[in-house]
Amino acid sequence: MERVLAVVDPSETSKKVVREAGSVAEQMDAEMVLIHVTTEDEYKARRGTMETLLSASRSYTHDDAREGATKFARDLGREVLADFEVEYRAVGSLGDKAAEVLDTAVENECDHIFLSGRQRSPAGKAIFGDTTQRVILEFDGFVTVTTR
């Protein structure tokens, strides 16, 4: 194993995911990639809020969203991985969470993806889709899912 990808979000479960990925990466002497994905809906909501607060000459752009997502992943890595001897880099992305996670894993040649999952009924998955399910089915490597 050379590289693992940990998907981060603002939850305690996400911190568990990063700790688990950090532990595995440290034991395997693997690099880590931490990714935080801002969805289009989150971007639109944040853009509306930011544009209300910012002057008319400044708007909240896609680049701002990616930069914010990268900073979030970097900060969470700094907090959670402080006691691990592991190299990591942060990636911020904007778009469909499953697609961005899968694309980033392929682009970075990751062997293993770590992410948090939610408890959903099969009907809920069919109606709303499920990032975790899609990653498990489409990633050509190991996937570790941590739930609450």
N, C-alpha and C positions, 0 to 999 in steps of 0.2 A: 504494500500500500504506500503510495507516494503523496496523495493529496486528498483531503476530505473537505466537504462543503457543509457548513452549518447554516441553516436558515434561521434568522433572528427576527423577533418581533417584540413589542413591548408587553411581555408577560413573564411571570415567574417560571412557567414551563419552558420558555425559550432559554432562560438562564440554565436550566437543567440540561437542555439540549447542548448548549455550548460547553458546559462542564464535561458532559459525556464525550462529546467530540474531541475536546481538548485532551482528555485522559487517553483516548484511543490514539490520537495523533502523537502524543508524547511517547506512549509505549512503542508505537510503530515508527517513530522518528519521521513522521509525515508532516507536510505543510498543511495549513488550514486556510480556507477561504470562508469568510463570513459574509453572508448576503442578507440585505434587508430590501424587500420589494415594496414600493409604494404603488398601490393599485390606482387606476384612473379615477375611481370614485373618491378615494382618499385625496388624490391630487386636486380634484375639482373642489372638494370641500375646503381644503387648506388654501387653495388659490383664492376662493371667495373671501375667506377670513383675512388672509394676508393683504388682499387688495383693499379691503375695508380699512385696514390699519396703516398701510403704506401710502405714500403720496401717489398721485396719478402718474408721475413720471417713472415710477418703478412698479414692475409687475412680478408675479411669482411664476417662474418659467419651469419647463421640464428639466432644464439643467439644475435649477434651484432644488427641485424635488429629488433628483438623483444625488446631488451634493449632500442634501439633508439625510437621505437614506444611507449614504456612505458614512457620514459622521455618526449616525446612530449605531451602525454596525461596528465602527471603530471604537466608539465609547463603550459599548457593551463588551466588546472583546477585551479592552483595557481593564474593565471592572472584573470580569469573570475569569479571565485567563492569567491574571497577575501571578498566580502561584504555579503556573505550568511553564515548562521549558519547551515552548512550541512557537514556531514562526507562523504568523498569520497576516493576511491582508484583508481589507474590507472592500466590499463592492456594494454600491447602491444602484438600484434599478427601478424602472417605472414601467408598469404594464400588468399583464396577466401573471399572477404569482407563479403558477405551475410552469408556464412557458419560460419565464425568466429564470427560474431555478434550474430547469432542465438545460436551457441554453448556456447558462453560466457554468454548470457542471461539465458540459461537453467542451466549452471554450478553454476551461482551466484543467482539463484532463483529470477530473476528480474520479476517485475510485469508490467513494462512499458518500452518501448524503445523509445528514442528520436533520430531522425536523420535528416539530410538534404537531400532534394531530388532535382533532376534536371528535368527541363521541357524536356520531350522527347515525340516524336510521338509514337503512338501504333506500327508502323512499326519499329521504332528505338528500342523499348523495345523488340520486337520479334527477331530482328536480333542480337542486342548487349547484350540482357539481361538487367536486371535492379535490382540493389541491393535493392532499396526501395520497389519495387513491391514484390520481393521475401520475404523480411522481413514482409511486411504487410500480405501476404498470409500464411506464415508458422509460424509466432509467435502466440502462444496461450496466448495473453494478449493485452494490449493497445499499440498502436503505434502512435506517434505524429511525423508528417513530417513538417519540416520548409523549405520553398523555399525562394529564393532570395527575 
